[in-house]
Amino acid sequence: MGLDLSVGFGASLRQDDPEAADDLDQRFAGVARVLARHGLAPHVEPSACATWGSQMYGYSGLHYLRRIAAHLDAGLPLPPPGGAGSAQDPVLEAYFEDVQGKRPGLAQRLFGKRPRFARRFDHLIVHSDAEGFYLPQDFPKVLFADDEEVPGGMLGSVPRLLAELERLAVVLGVPDDLHAQSEALWEACEDQGEGEARWEQYGIESFCCVVLREACRASLATGAAVVFH
């Protein structure tokens, strides 16, 4: 089991499960209200379009990539390839604290141990890791909402997320022709920390970058949201 990513999810449900499609429509009604509050154009989810889907690397893989982004955003060296504790990485946790507006503790203020963030990876990092939407619409800041109105409580922008992923792909040396089903990419995940190329050593991070990048490109091509579910 793991985090599923879909593009054209509503179109797929309309064919296979109309009742579930109606439930998804209610979710998008909440999205519309959030967009309206921020003065943004409504999102119209296509009722028919090409569909795309993939799984992330379990539920933890996303944190491997977020950890890399947090370190880069703080101007720190690239950390070693991620492991089981990636979600608890102190720099990644500090990024979340910065987003929440938490002030550094006394020890951090005295010794300057809390990183300073440029916040160039909000759309990757500031989003639910289990549910929610990215919309094929350009808006600079992540939009916050009540969990009951929008699954996960946050809306991300596909163009902004794609730009963040492209920066990470350059740092990791991810070839543009890699795709989610590339055998070499799966082998790199299994051999995390090994390999000659940097993207191979950061196999799980590269896999997540590739899958999210594919999702973004499919979203921009179809006009459908990227759905985490």
C-alpha positions in Angstrom: 0.0 0.0 0.0 1.1 3.5 -0.6 0.1 7.0 -1.7 -1.8 7.0 -5.0 -1.5 9.9 -7.4 -4.1 10.4 -10.2 -4.8 12.9 -12.9 -8.3 12.7 -14.5 -9.5 10.9 -11.4 -13.0 12.3 -11.8 -13.2 11.3 -15.4 -12.2 7.8 -14.5 -14.7 7.6 -11.7 -17.5 8.7 -14.0 -17.0 5.6 -16.0 -16.4 3.1 -13.2 -18.1 4.5 -10.1 -20.6 7.3 -10.7 -21.5 7.5 -7.0 -17.9 8.1 -6.0 -17.7 10.7 -8.8 -20.5 12.6 -7.2 -18.6 12.6 -3.9 -15.5 13.9 -5.7 -17.6 16.7 -7.2 -18.6 17.8 -3.7 -14.9 18.0 -2.9 -14.3 20.2 -5.9 -17.2 22.4 -4.8 -15.1 23.1 -1.6 -12.1 23.8 -3.8 -14.2 26.3 -5.8 -15.1 28.2 -2.6 -11.5 28.4 -1.5 -10.4 29.8 -4.9 -13.2 32.3 -4.8 -12.2 33.6 -1.4 -8.7 34.2 -2.8 -10.0 36.0 -5.9 -8.8 33.2 -8.2 -10.4 31.7 -11.2 -12.5 28.6 -10.6 -11.1 25.2 -11.4 -13.3 23.2 -13.8 -12.4 19.5 -13.5 -12.9 17.8 -17.0 -15.6 15.2 -17.1 -13.7 13.3 -19.8 -10.0 13.4 -20.5 -6.9 11.2 -20.7 -6.1 9.7 -17.3 -2.8 9.1 -15.6 -2.0 7.3 -12.3 0.9 6.0 -10.3 1.9 5.2 -6.8 4.5 7.0 -4.8 7.2 5.1 -2.9 4.9 4.0 -0.1 3.8 6.8 2.2 7.3 7.7 3.3 9.0 8.4 -0.1 7.6 11.9 -0.4 9.4 12.9 2.8 12.7 11.8 1.3 12.3 14.4 -1.5 11.0 17.0 0.9 14.0 16.6 3.1 16.3 17.3 0.1 14.3 20.4 -0.8 14.4 21.7 2.8 18.2 21.4 3.0 18.7 23.1 -0.4 16.3 25.9 0.6 18.3 26.6 3.7 21.5 26.9 1.7 22.9 23.7 3.3 24.9 21.0 1.5 23.0 18.1 0.0 22.5 15.6 2.8 23.2 11.9 2.3 20.6 9.8 0.6 17.5 9.5 2.9 16.6 6.6 5.2 13.8 5.6 7.5 14.0 8.8 9.5 13.6 11.2 6.7 10.2 12.5 7.9 11.8 13.5 11.2 14.8 15.3 9.6 15.5 18.4 11.8 15.9 20.7 8.9 12.6 19.5 7.3 10.9 20.0 10.7 12.4 23.5 11.0 10.9 24.3 7.5 7.4 23.3 8.8 8.0 25.5 11.9 8.9 28.4 9.7 5.7 27.9 7.7 3.7 27.8 11.0 5.4 31.0 12.2 6.9 29.4 15.2 9.6 31.4 16.8 12.9 29.7 17.4 13.6 28.6 21.0 16.1 30.3 23.3 18.9 27.9 22.4 18.3 28.4 18.7 18.4 32.1 19.1 21.6 32.1 21.2 23.5 29.7 19.0 22.0 30.4 15.6 21.2 26.7 15.0 17.8 27.2 13.3 18.2 27.4 9.5 17.0 30.4 7.5 14.6 29.5 4.7 13.9 31.2 1.4 10.6 29.2 1.2 11.2 28.2 -2.5 9.6 24.8 -2.0 6.3 25.5 -0.3 4.2 23.7 -2.9 6.1 20.5 -2.5 6.6 20.6 1.3 3.4 22.4 2.5 0.8 19.8 1.4 -0.8 16.7 2.9 1.2 13.6 2.3 -2.0 11.4 2.1 -4.8 13.3 0.4 -5.7 16.5 -1.4 -5.3 18.4 -4.7 -2.9 20.3 -6.8 -4.6 22.5 -9.4 -3.4 23.3 -12.9 -3.5 27.0 -12.1 -0.7 29.4 -11.2 -0.9 30.9 -7.7 2.2 31.8 -5.7 1.2 30.7 -2.2 -0.3 27.5 -1.0 -4.0 28.0 -0.1 -5.1 26.9 3.3 -8.6 25.7 4.1 -10.5 23.6 6.6 -10.0 19.9 6.3 -13.7 19.4 5.9 -13.8 21.9 3.0 -10.7 20.6 1.2 -9.1 17.2 1.8 -5.7 17.7 3.5 -6.5 21.4 4.2 -4.2 22.7 1.6 -4.3 23.5 -2.2 -1.1 23.5 -4.2 -0.4 24.9 -7.7 0.7 22.5 -10.4 2.9 25.0 -12.3 4.6 26.1 -9.0 5.1 22.5 -8.0 6.6 21.6 -11.4 9.1 24.4 -11.2 10.2 23.2 -7.8 10.6 19.7 -9.0 12.6 20.8 -12.0 15.1 22.6 -9.7 15.4 19.4 -7.6 15.8 17.3 -10.8 18.8 19.4 -11.8 20.4 19.0 -8.4 19.8 15.3 -8.4 20.9 14.9 -12.0 17.6 13.2 -12.9 17.5 12.5 -16.7 14.5 14.0 -18.4 13.7 10.7 -20.1 13.2 8.7 -16.9 9.6 7.8 -16.2 7.8 6.1 -13.4 8.1 2.6 -14.9 11.8 2.9 -15.8 13.5 -0.3 -14.7 16.6 1.6 -13.8 14.6 3.9 -11.6 13.1 1.0 -9.6 16.5 -0.6 -9.3 17.9 2.7 -7.9 15.1 2.7 -5.2 16.0 -0.9 -4.2 19.7 0.1 -4.0 19.3 3.4 -2.2 22.7 5.0 -1.5 24.5 3.1 -4.2 25.3 3.7 -7.9 27.6 6.0 -9.9 25.2 8.8 -10.9 23.8 11.0 -8.2 20.2 10.3 -9.2 21.0 6.6 -8.7 22.4 7.2 -5.2 19.3 9.2 -4.3 17.0 6.5 -5.8 13.9 7.1 -3.7 14.2 10.9 -4.0 14.6 10.6 -7.8 11.7 8.2 -8.1 9.4 10.6 -6.2 10.6 13.6 -8.2 9.9 11.7 -11.5 6.5 10.5 -10.5 5.4 14.0 -9.3 6.9 15.6 -12.4 4.8 13.2 -14.6 1.7 14.0 -12.6 2.3 17.7 -13.1 2.8 17.4 -16.8 -0.3 15.2 -17.2 -2.3 17.8 -15.3 -1.2 20.7 -17.4 -1.9 18.7 -20.6 -5.4 17.7 -19.6 -6.6 20.5 -17.3 -7.3 18.0 -14.5 -6.1 18.2 -11.0 -3.5 16.1 -9.4 -5.3 14.1 -6.7 -3.5 12.5 -3.7 -5.6 9.6 -2.4 
